[in-house]
Amino acid sequence: MARITSEAWSRPVRRVAFLFAMSAEGMGFADRLGLVDRGDLDPSLPAHWLSGTYPFTDGGSVEVAVGFAGRDPEHRIDRVGTVPATLAAHLLIRRFEPDLLVNAGTCGGFQARGGRVGTIYLGSNAFLFHDRRIPLPGFDEFGVGRIQAGYPKDLLDVMNAEPGVVSTGDSFTPCAEELAFFEAESVHAKEMEAAAIARLAEDHGLAFLAVKGVTDLIDHPEPEQEAFIRNLERVSGALEERLIRLLNWLPSHSRH
């Protein structure tokens, strides 16, 4: 792990915030935890949050917040993508002051690299941007990002997850240049928020995780839109179970 990542994970986790792009991905998790709706994160924006306490079996507890970018009032859909996610994450950090920030949600996977519908990835190695092409000296690498990813290695077993390179962009269906990028960078998970939130977490010196469940396969002949809609509920349920495992692991981490 990079220095800033190691330092962030060296601190006990007393407060953990989860950010989801879509309500269908995370409201089941918030309801299961019995969190209380706290309303808007900002009066001018649809981003909203819930919070509460998750009890451990040993008698301790952790404070938990779940945030969403919110529904767009004009188009009546979830505000997905890097800009709404980054803004909502920043507001959630300011309001809740977490020790750990988790971006959880769904993604596209790659059959060629072992992905299947239902695979759960922990963002590993580095977070990338696949659609920020800036052909200027210095700006080119800034565009790609390569934001360090790191976490205690026992989390993979605890969460029954796979390590995977996560790449972020603001379009659902990739173009030819992006498909070539995925191959060159051995990307496992293609989604629309994680790298932007990872950069924000790094700026704040926060421990960060991206937990992504595969709903569709980019390199499979079935249209990804149809697979995404069909598999969203099932994969979100599997994601919820892994996030509960993460919460139950926190006491052992905080004792170290």
Secondary structure as UniProt FT lines:
FT   HELIX           3..9
FT   STRAND          15..20
FT   HELIX           23..32
FT   TURN            33..34
FT   STRAND          36..40
FT   TURN            43..44
FT   STRAND          48..55
FT   TURN            57..58
FT   STRAND          61..68
FT   TURN            73..75
FT   HELIX           82..96
FT   STRAND          100..109
FT   HELIX           111..113
FT   TURN            117..118
FT   STRAND          120..129
FT   TURN            137..138
FT   HELIX           139..144
FT   STRAND          145..148
FT   HELIX           154..158
FT   TURN            159..160
FT   STRAND          162..168
FT   HELIX           176..185
FT   STRAND          189..191
FT   HELIX           194..204
FT   STRAND          207..217
FT   TURN            218..219
FT   HELIX           224..254
//
